[in-house]
Amino acid sequence: MLGSAQAQFFTPSFQNYQTFAQRSVGYVAATVKPDFTALAVTQALKPPAAPVKYKYALARTDFAFKGQPTQQSRCAQMATRPDDQRQMAALCLGLFQNMEALPEFRKHNVSTALAVLIGVSLQISRGQELDEARSDLLIRGLNDVLIDSQTMKGTRADLQATYESALMTAGLIVTLFQQGDETQDAQLSAAAKALAQSVLLGFGVKP
């Protein structure tokens, strides 16, 4: 997901990835009760025998995306030097765009973005990959949670920041893991897993 010129940023000593994940998840989950989110995840992993009846249409967690993404500036704060921050911001923006380009991804929908973040974290932390049916269960479960928790009554700017943060964090986890696998760097792989575990814990899910 990144070029060789950007790979320099994916070293364990460059920044504290876990701190970024905790901040990002804390921001995303600020108004969503973790126990309700955990219930949606459990239901997706172990679907009940009877079809699940959801309360709200998925369109209820769509929002109007305005302007250009801004959360790459938060992502760039992991770096210390101004030049590094500028390059890190560009990298995080690229990760966001890559995640939005995933097949079947519903753009500008908070439930879908959170489902991607949680799904990536489950795969990296637990080795559990959600198939299409389970991914849909997770999205629809989160959709109900976001509406019942009044999260969707937040400002458009907050919803957009939540959406962007979720996708950038998901992209960062995937990229760290891929870099660790390709270079056989155990520290990078461990950093990806630590990020994924931080995400799951932030949403009340056992890593």
N, C-alpha and C positions, 0 to 999 in steps of 0.2 A: 504493500500500500504506500510505500515511500521509496524515493530514489536513493542512490548511494550517497549523494551529497547531503541528504538529510539524516542518514543513518548515524551520524556523529552524535545526534541528540539522544539516541536511545542507548545510553550507557547508564549503569546503575548510579554512578557518582554525579551525573549531570543535574538531576533534580530529584526531589522526593515525590515519586509518583503516588505513593500511598496517601500522602497528605492531600494531593490534588484530588484523588478519588473521594476521600472523605469529605472534602469541601464541596465537591460537585454533587455527591449524593445527598449531602446535608441540604444543599440548595434545592435539589430536585424534590426531595421527600419532605420538605418543610411542612407542608399542609396535608400530607397523605399519611394516614395512620398505618404504621408498619404492620400491625397484626392483620389488617384488612388486605394489605398488599401480599403478605405471606399466604393468606388464604387463597388468593387468586393464583399464586404460584403453585401451591399444593394441588389445587383443583386441576391445573393444567398438566402437572406431572402425573397425576393419578385421576384421570377423568372418571366421574361416577357412571354407573351403568345406564341410568336414565339421562336423556339429553338435557343439557343445562339450559335453563330459561333465563335469558338476560333481560334486564329491565329497560335498557336504553339503546337507541341506535348508535352505531359507531360514529356517525357524523357529529354527535354531541360533543366529542372531544377534538374536533377540528378547530382550528383558529386561523385568523387572518395574519399571515406572515407579511411583515412590512419591512421595507428597506433591505439592508444587507446584514448578514450575521455579525454579531458583536462579541460573543462569548470566547472567541479565540484569544482575546486580550487577557481573560482570566486564565486560560490555559497557558499562555506565554509567561505568566508570572512565576512559573516553576523555574525559569531561567533567571540568572542574576544580571548578566551583562546586557546592555541595551541592544547590541547587534544580535545576540543570541535570542533575545525576546522577540525581535522582529521576525527572525527566521522561524522561531517556534510558533509564532502566531500564524504564519503562512502554512506551516505544517498542519496545525490543528484545524485550520480552515479547510485544507485539503482532505483531512480525515472526515470532517463533517460532510463534505460534498460526496465523498466516496460512500459513506453510509446512506446518504439520501438516494444514491443511485442504485441501491440494492434492488434486485427483481421483486416485484409485487409490493414494494414499500409504499405505504400510504403517506405521502408528504403532508406536512403541516398538521399532523395529528399527534397529540401528546401521548395517547395510549400506545400507539405504535412505536414511538420513540422509546418509551420506557420499557416496552416489551423487548425491543432489540437490546437495550442495555442489560436487562435482567437475563435474557436468553444467552447473550455472549458470556456473561458472568457465570452462569450455570455450566456452560460448556467448558470454560477454562478452569473453573474451580473444582467442579465435580466430574467433568467428563461426560455430562448429560447434554446431548444435543436434542433440541425440540424439533419434531417433525412439523409439517405444515399444519396438521390438525391441532396439535398441542400449542403451537404458536398462536393459532387463531383463538383457542380457548384462553390463553394468557392475555391477548389483546382485549378480548371482550370482557374478561374479568376485571382487568385494570380500568377499562372504560367505565364500568359500573362504580368502581371504587373512586375514581376521579370525580365523578358527578356527585355521588353520595357524600363525599368529603368536602364538597363545595370548592374544590380546587379550580374547577373550570369557571368559577365566578371571579377569579383573580384578574388582574389587568392583562391586557394583550401582551404587554412587554414582559411580564413575569412568565406567562405561558410560553412565549417565544424563547426566553432565556432557558426555561426548563427543557424545552425541546432541543435546543442547540446543545446544552450541557450534556444531556443524555447521549446524544449521538457522538459528540466529541470524545466523551469518556469511553463509550463502546469502541470507537475507532482506535483509541489509544491502547486499550487492553488487547485488541486483536493484533495490532501492529507490534506491540512489545512481545507478544507470544510468538508471532511469526518470526520476528528477528531472532529471538532466543532459539527457536527451532532450527532456523537456517544456519545460524552461526555456531550452534551447539553451545550457547552461552547459558549456563545454568542460572546465573544471576538474573538475566533478563527474563527467563521463564518464571523464576520465582517472583520477580517484580510484577509480572502479568497476573499471576495467581493471587498475589497480595492485593492487587487492585480489584480483582474480581471478588475476592472475599470481602473486601471493604464495601463494595456495592451491595452484595447480598445481605450483609449485616445491617447496612443502613436501611434496608427495606424489610428488616425483620425476618430474613430467610436464613436458615442454617447453611453455612458455606459447604 
